[in-house]
Amino acid sequence: MPSQAQQTQPHDELQYLTLIQKVLDAGETRPDRTGTGTISLFAPPSLRFSLAGSTLPLLTTKRTFLRGILEELLWFVKGSTDSNILSEKGVKIWDGNGSKKFMEKRGLAHRRQGDLGPVYGFQWRHFGAEYVDCDKDYTGEGVDQLKEVIRKIKEDPTDRRIILSAWNPAGVWYSELKLVSVFLMRVADLTKMALPPCHMMCQFYVHLPRTSDPAERPQLSCLMYQRSADLGLGIPFNIASYALLTHMIAQVTGTDARELIIQLGDAHVYRDHVEALELQLQREPRPFPKLRWAREVQDIEDFAYDDFLVEGYSPHPTIQMKMSV
């Protein structure tokens, strides 16, 4: 493990490395859905990453696929559920779960390849709408949770319900018929998804200015809960993705990003990742990069790939790990 000696402020990445070591040392050996097998720890201490000063917690002890993280996040924000859109851009992270073979195994053989069902982006932008397929236009359908989060941060910043949820087990909605609200029940959305959400929900918290100085802006923190956490491949993506999302929402709400907190449920290492992670544990973290904006963006839907300028990212080399499907 990298030494913390002579560091006045421990590097935030050390929390991640320490957790991996703890799982390897004390985790429980368990079978899993993919058949690979894991070493698992339940509900470890939260991981906390400072976002102050435009910091982007992009892990440095191995090169992280930043382009893939950004393209996937923008895909979520647009409410898209077609993995072919990412694949055509060279981002193959959903190809396995969007394959015809995997869909058939999930009982979704009627779907075309790449149609993942009502996954993350659909829930963020159209929660409660009835999912048909990834090609349908859902404009105006369901609850736009992301827009509601942004509205509350601007208009009601002390609200304790500034929440974005991807977990939709019941799928309840209602229609207005004259003066009568008719409640309808449909098949659970989770069963329609190629893969139920791992990062299930997040809550935003606005830290109000402590003085009357107009130059002091509100600050924005995000707490994310993840039920299933692949420490080798998934978590580096998730840390960066929710940090970027917090920075994006801060940009469009006139706040400054402050902190990302992540609470994990089942934190695990796949057994075929052990050797690669042992190599990663030998590396010393380097300074996190900074996120700059190419232009000022006022609407969350207007962000484009070229708006994100990541400066000062100098990681250790890539470490290859196989994705279990």
Residue pairs with C-beta under 8 A, 6 or more apart in sequence:
1 17
1 18
1 21
1 281
2 11
2 14
2 17
2 281
2 282
2 283
2 284
2 285
3 284
4 10
4 14
11 285
12 48
12 49
12 50
12 57
12 288
13 57
13 59
13 60
13 61
13 285
13 288
14 285
15 47
15 48
16 47
16 59
16 231
16 235
16 236
16 239
17 61
17 280
17 281
17 285
19 41
19 44
19 47
19 231
19 267
20 231
20 269
20 277
20 280
20 281
21 281
22 41
22 44
23 39
23 40
23 41
23 44
23 231
23 267
23 268
23 269
24 39
24 269
24 274
24 277
24 278
26 41
27 38
27 39
27 40
27 41
27 268
27 269
28 39
28 40
28 41
29 37
29 38
29 39
29 40
30 37
30 38
30 39
30 40
30 268
31 37
31 38
32 38
32 268
32 270
32 324
34 270
34 324
34 325
35 324
36 270
36 271
36 272
36 324
37 270
37 271
38 268
38 269
38 270
38 271
39 268
39 269
39 271
39 274
40 266
40 267
40 268
40 269
41 267
41 268
42 265
42 266
42 267
43 263
43 264
43 265
43 267
44 264
44 267
46 261
46 262
46 263
47 239
47 261
47 262
47 264
48 259
48 260
48 261
48 262
49 55
49 57
49 239
49 243
49 259
49 260
49 261
49 262
50 57
50 258
50 259
51 57
51 221
51 243
51 246
51 247
51 257
51 258
51 259
51 260
52 256
52 257
52 258
52 259
53 290
54 247
54 257
54 290
54 291
54 292
55 288
55 289
55 290
55 291
56 240
56 243
56 244
56 247
56 288
56 289
56 290
56 291
56 310
57 239
57 240
57 243
57 260
57 288
58 64
58 66
58 239
58 240
58 243
58 288
58 289
58 310
58 313
58 315
59 236
59 239
59 240
59 315
60 285
60 286
60 287
60 288
60 313
60 314
60 315
60 316
61 280
61 281
61 283
61 284
61 285
61 315
61 316
62 236
62 280
62 283
62 315
62 316
62 317
62 318
62 319
63 315
63 316
63 317
63 318
64 236
64 237
64 240
64 315
65 237
66 240
66 310
66 313
67 90
67 91
67 305
68 86
68 91
68 93
68 237
69 237
69 240
69 241
69 244
70 244
70 305
70 308
71 86
71 89
71 91
71 305
72 86
72 91
72 93
72 94
72 237
72 241
73 241
73 244
73 245
74 303
74 304
74 305
75 85
75 86
75 121
76 120
76 121
76 124
77 121
77 124
77 125
77 146
77 248
77 300
77 301
77 303
78 121
78 125
78 301
79 121
79 122
79 124
79 125
79 126
79 138
80 121
80 134
81 115
81 116
81 117
81 118
81 119
81 121
81 122
81 131
81 134
82 114
82 115
82 116
82 134
82 135
83 94
83 95
83 97
83 98
83 114
83 115
83 116
84 98
84 113
84 114
86 92
86 93
86 94
87 94
87 95
87 98
87 114
93 237
93 323
94 114
94 116
96 102
96 323
96 325
97 116
97 194
97 195
97 325
98 113
98 114
98 115
98 116
98 194
99 113
100 109
100 113
102 194
102 325
103 109
103 111
103 113
103 115
103 194
106 194
107 191
108 115
108 117
108 192
108 194
111 117
111 133
112 133
114 134
115 133
115 134
115 135
115 194
116 134
116 193
116 194
116 195
117 131
117 189
117 192
117 193
117 194
118 126
118 131
118 168
118 189
118 192
118 193
119 166
119 193
119 194
119 195
119 197
120 166
120 197
120 199
122 129
122 131
122 138
123 145
123 165
123 166
123 167
123 168
123 189
123 197
124 144
124 145
124 146
124 164
124 166
125 138
125 142
125 144
125 145
125 146
125 147
126 138
126 141
126 142
126 143
126 144
127 142
127 143
127 144
127 145
127 165
127 168
128 142
128 143
128 168
128 171
128 172
128 173
129 138
129 141
129 142
129 173
130 141
130 171
130 173
130 186
131 189
131 192
142 173
145 163
145 164
145 165
146 164
146 300
147 300
149 162
149 163
149 164
149 204
149 249
150 249
150 252
150 253
150 300
152 159
152 161
152 162
153 162
153 204
153 206
153 220
153 249
153 253
153 255
154 253
154 254
157 206
157 208
157 218
158 206
158 208
162 203
162 204
162 205
162 206
163 201
163 202
163 203
163 204
164 201
164 202
164 203
164 204
165 200
165 201
166 197
166 199
166 200
166 201
167 190
167 196
167 197
167 200
167 201
168 188
168 189
168 190
169 188
169 189
169 190
170 185
170 188
170 189
171 185
171 186
171 187
171 188
171 189
172 183
172 184
172 185
172 186
173 183
173 184
173 186
174 181
174 182
174 183
174 184
175 181
175 182
175 184
176 182
190 196
197 227
198 226
198 227
198 228
198 229
198 230
198 234
198 238
199 224
199 225
199 226
199 238
199 242
200 225
200 226
200 227
201 224
201 225
202 222
202 223
202 224
202 225
202 242
202 245
203 222
203 223
204 220
204 221
204 222
204 223
204 246
204 249
205 220
205 221
205 222
205 223
206 218
206 219
206 220
206 255
207 218
207 219
207 220
207 221
207 258
208 218
209 216
209 217
209 218
210 216
217 254
217 255
217 256
218 254
218 255
218 256
219 255
219 256
219 257
219 258
220 246
220 249
220 250
220 253
220 255
220 256
220 257
220 258
221 246
221 258
221 259
221 260
221 261
222 242
222 245
222 246
222 259
222 260
222 261
223 261
223 262
223 263
224 238
224 242
224 260
224 261
224 262
224 263
225 262
225 263
225 265
226 235
226 238
226 262
226 263
226 264
226 265
227 265
227 266
228 265
228 266
228 268
229 235
229 238
229 264
229 265
229 266
229 267
229 268
230 268
230 270
230 324
231 267
231 268
231 269
231 273
231 277
232 269
232 270
232 273
232 276
232 277
232 321
233 273
233 321
233 323
235 264
238 262
239 260
239 262
242 260
242 262
243 257
243 260
244 291
244 308
246 257
246 260
247 257
247 291
248 297
248 300
248 303
249 255
249 300
250 256
250 257
251 293
251 296
251 297
252 297
252 298
252 299
252 300
269 277
270 321
270 324
272 321
272 322
272 324
273 321
273 322
276 319
276 320
276 321
279 319
280 316
280 319
283 316
286 314
286 315
286 316
287 312
287 314
289 310
289 311
289 312
289 313
289 314
290 310
290 311
290 312
291 308
291 309
291 310
291 311
292 309
292 310
292 311
293 307
293 308
293 309
294 306
294 307
294 308
294 309
295 307
297 303
297 307
